[in-house]
Every structure is written in structure tokens, then in C-alpha cells.
Amino acid sequence: MTERGVVRADQYLAHPPGRVWQALTEPDLLTRWFMPNDFKPVPGHRFTFQTMARPDQDFDGVVHCEVLEVEPEHRLRLSWSGGHLETTVTWTLAAEGRGTRLFVEHAGFDPDDPVQQHAFTIMSGGWRGMVFRRIAELLTELDGPAEREPGR
């Protein structure tokens, strides 16, 4: 679901909340499925994500972040600044059956700024597609063949 200035998406992951939390908060794992970083799950910690520069969008490829909220295995909220963006990203985990429903909300896009709306369009597709797919692939890889359910 989207609304003006906010991307909301969710995905079921066949892994317990503790494992999903690990993928969200361990810097080496976060690098493997998301972006290189110097993240620590500590409120007030400032860090960066490194990604591809987009000079046409006045973006140098560095996302400056601060950890705003940490509720282990439940919620992680970050400030997210880069180029023309001053936004927040909130990850929320909810146990669902044997797995986890992972929600992401990326909020604060200015609906009247064409550059931010372009970023909104790109990120909206990225959160729903590539990001959820890549975290699911990493979680499956971490489980390895011995820990997967029979028949998977």
C-alpha cells in the first residue's frame, strides 16, 4: 500500500523473528542483503549506507542515518538522509505461524518535490521487490540445508 509521501510494504518470511532481527541488525549480514554500512543497533548511533551514486539526482551514494528506536526482535527505526531526502525507515517484525511478517515503512517524502517523488517511485519498487527478495535469500542461505524444513 502507498499513500502520498509514505511507502508501506510487508512480506512473510519463513524464519523466526530472532533470525530476521539478526539479518536486520548485524552489520555483516546487513551488508550482504542490503548495503555496506557501519551500523550498530544502538539508539543515537550515526552511520552510513553506501550505494550507487546518482549525480542526476544530486545523490553521492551515501545515505546518512541515525538509529532512532530499537526494540529487539520487534522494531528498528532509522533516520534516512541523502541527496534531497530527509526521511525515516521503520522495520517492524511480527511473529506469524512459524515465521515472521516483516513490515517496512519509509516515510517523509515531499509529494510536491519532483526529485523526491522520483526517489519515492524508485524506492517503492525497491522495497517491495529487490529488498524483500534479497533478505529472504540471505535467511535461506543462513539456515543451510540441514535446518530447512523437509521438502524445501
Secondary structure, DSSP 4 states (H G I P E B T S, - for coil): -EETTEEEEEEEESS-HHHHHHHHH-HHHHHHHT--B---SSTT-EEEEE---BGGGTB-SEEEEEEEEEETTTEEEEEEEETTEEEEEEEEEEEETTEEEEEEEEE---TT-HHHHHHHHHHHHHIIIIIHHHHHHHHHHHHHHHHSPTT-
